[in-house]
């Protein structure tokens, strides 16, 4: 069992929110503040800041709706249901759908309350939710703030290593079709995880106004890093989908493709090492020196595609596999060249030259 930072911070925020609520004399032992803290703990600083404003607004609206309905129509179960629907409609109209849950809790607690002074009770309930929201924001900001840059790098690095291993195995006919299908499902979950971490990193960067220019450059590099890994995955997918077409290529053509991809994959690995600080920033220069090899490979692909079109040896879908494989390899190379330039530029910027990624850590959650 692993206790993550977010799990720890959620528990801490709940405890602190209830302690603070009890200190200020809120009824019920601070339960509402604790519930508010649970709803308000967010995975990134930027989202936590946005969430703070949205929840305060939504809870205020929830309290106002509850007071209005009870004072004008009274209370029963049916009116409670109608009030919830009304509140959801209002929050959706205000584009506050992400914070509906806690505001509904606030509305229900106020409407089912038995206090004689409805306005005072509603004010206390809303303020109690504010305590939980603010405590959760402070805990998320100052207690072990997340380092999504390193988590994103390790996630991309691990997935890239796996993709390249599978490509190498596929080029040598060392893969099982059914097993690879399952591996590709895992790979797609990793790509989604990268996108989520990148989103969190973007939100954290927006919250931190210091070194704004450097943060933007870092985000550009990470976006291209993910795109390059996605291109490697596309090569793997095409090899998997058209493996029968690939294995029927002439031996010389398969060797040429394997050598070109090996060059690109080695470059990919070294660029990742360059970004982490393990390879000098001015290294990995062989892309420009291998332009002739790129042109030779394109000529071989086009020649092979023309032969299949002329002789009709394969079905049209199989013939298209040749073009799909060529375009996937060329797109992968283009992304690598751009990725290499971005990393070199980023590392050459003062302040980033010595900014390295920590050693590889366990990133499987």
Secondary structure, 3 states (H helix, E strand, C coil): CCCCHHHHHHHHHHHHHHHHHHHCCCHHHHHHHHHHHHHHCCCCHHHHHHHHHHHHHHHHHHHHHHHHHHHHHCCCHHHHHHHHHHHHHHHHHCCCHHHHHHHHHHHHHHHHCCCCCHHHHHHHHHHHHHHHHHHHHHHHHHCCCCCHHHHHHHHHHHHHHHHHHHHHHHHCCCCCHHHHHHHHHHHHHHHHHHHHHHHHHHHHHHHCCCCHHHHHHHHHHHHHHHHHHHHHHHHHHHHHHCHHHHHCCCHHHHHHHHHHHHHHHHHHHHHHHHHHCCCCCCCCCHHHHCHHHHHHHHHHHHHHHHHHHHHCCCCHHHHHHHHHHHHHHHHHHHHHHHHHHHHHHHHHCCCCCCCCCCCCCCCCC
